[in-house]
Amino acid sequence: MVDVKIVVKGALLVWYASLLALLLLGLWAWRGGWWPTFRQALSRGGWLTVIFVGVIIPIVLVGFGVFFVAFHEVFFDPGTWVFRYSDTLIRLFPERFWRDAFLAIAALSLVGGLAVALGLRQKASN
């Protein structure tokens, strides 16, 4: 479980750094007079998120097992994440739990991407 802790800490660090970078870029855009361009870029990022999640959700629904294995092969040493079905960890958190959790996070990401895409779009000029 130490390797899981390392991966989660790394992911959180990337997330915090990204939020800080967006905040600093937003301040720079506001002060530099290019706020409309920054808003447009964020809106396009929201649409890219919607497209990405829209592609990933069907893959997860059709072949979660393959996705689950590929995810672990990328982030963990081979074989270190495989447990017996009788292990407590697997009994508490079976593969179905992770599929449902992934779909819930994907749905939240989809809603967030739509909110950013639609909330920051430029108003049509007359």
C-alpha positions in Angstrom: 0.0 0.0 0.0 3.0 2.3 0.2 3.2 2.4 -3.6 -0.5 3.5 -3.6 0.3 6.3 -1.1 3.2 7.5 -3.3 1.0 7.6 -6.5 -1.8 9.4 -4.7 0.6 12.0 -3.2 2.1 12.6 -6.6 -1.3 13.0 -8.3 -2.4 15.4 -5.6 0.8 17.4 -6.0 0.2 17.7 -9.8 -3.5 18.7 -9.1 -2.4 21.4 -6.6 0.3 22.7 -8.9 -2.2 22.8 -11.8 -4.7 24.8 -9.8 -2.0 27.2 -8.7 -0.8 27.7 -12.3 -4.4 28.3 -13.5 -4.9 30.9 -10.7 -1.6 32.7 -11.5 -2.3 32.6 -15.3 -5.8 34.0 -14.6 -4.4 36.8 -12.6 -1.8 37.5 -15.3 -4.5 37.4 -17.9 -6.7 39.8 -16.0 -3.9 42.3 -15.3 -2.4 41.9 -18.8 -5.7 42.6 -20.6 -6.1 39.2 -22.3 -8.8 37.9 -20.0 -11.2 37.1 -22.9 -8.5 34.9 -24.5 -7.9 33.1 -21.2 -11.6 32.5 -20.7 -11.9 31.1 -24.2 -8.9 28.8 -23.5 -10.6 27.5 -20.3 -13.8 27.0 -22.2 -12.1 24.9 -24.8 -10.4 22.9 -22.1 -13.8 22.2 -20.7 -14.9 20.9 -24.1 -11.8 18.8 -24.4 -12.6 17.3 -20.9 -16.1 16.5 -22.1 -14.8 14.8 -25.2 -12.1 12.8 -23.3 -14.6 11.6 -20.7 -17.1 10.9 -23.4 -14.6 8.5 -25.0 -13.4 6.9 -21.8 -16.9 6.1 -20.3 -17.9 3.6 -23.1 -14.5 2.0 -22.9 -15.0 1.5 -19.1 -18.5 0.2 -19.5 -17.5 -2.3 -22.2 -14.1 -3.5 -21.0 -13.3 -2.3 -17.4 -11.2 -5.3 -16.7 -8.7 -4.4 -19.5 -8.7 -0.8 -18.4 -8.2 -1.7 -14.8 -5.1 -3.9 -15.6 -3.7 -1.2 -18.0 -4.1 1.5 -15.3 -2.2 -0.6 -12.7 0.5 -1.6 -15.2 1.2 2.1 -15.9 1.3 3.2 -12.2 2.6 0.2 -10.3 5.4 -2.4 -10.7 4.1 -5.5 -12.5 2.4 -8.0 -10.2 2.6 -5.8 -7.0 -1.0 -4.8 -7.3 -2.5 -8.4 -7.8 -4.2 -9.9 -4.8 -6.2 -13.1 -4.1 -9.9 -12.9 -4.2 -9.9 -14.0 -0.5 -7.7 -11.1 0.6 -9.4 -8.6 2.8 -8.6 -5.7 0.5 -10.3 -7.3 -2.4 -13.3 -8.3 -0.4 -13.7 -4.7 0.9 -13.0 -3.1 -2.5 -13.9 -5.5 -5.3 -13.4 -4.6 -9.0 -17.1 -3.6 -9.2 -16.5 -1.0 -6.5 -13.6 0.5 -8.6 -15.7 0.5 -11.8 -18.5 2.3 -10.1 -16.1 4.8 -8.4 -14.4 5.5 -11.8 -17.8 6.1 -13.4 -18.9 8.4 -10.6 -15.6 10.4 -11.0 -16.1 10.4 -14.7 -19.6 11.8 -14.4 -18.4 14.5 -12.0 -15.6 15.4 -14.5 -18.2 15.5 -17.3 -20.4 17.9 -15.4 -17.4 20.0 -14.4 -16.1 20.1 -18.0 -19.6 21.2 -19.2 -19.8 23.8 -16.5 -16.5 25.3 -17.4 -17.2 25.0 -21.2 -20.6 26.6 -21.0 -19.9 29.0 -18.1 -16.9 30.6 -19.7 -17.9 30.8 -23.3 -17.8 34.1 -25.0 -21.1 35.9 -25.6 -21.9 36.3 -29.3 -21.2 39.8 -30.4 -23.8 41.7 -32.5 
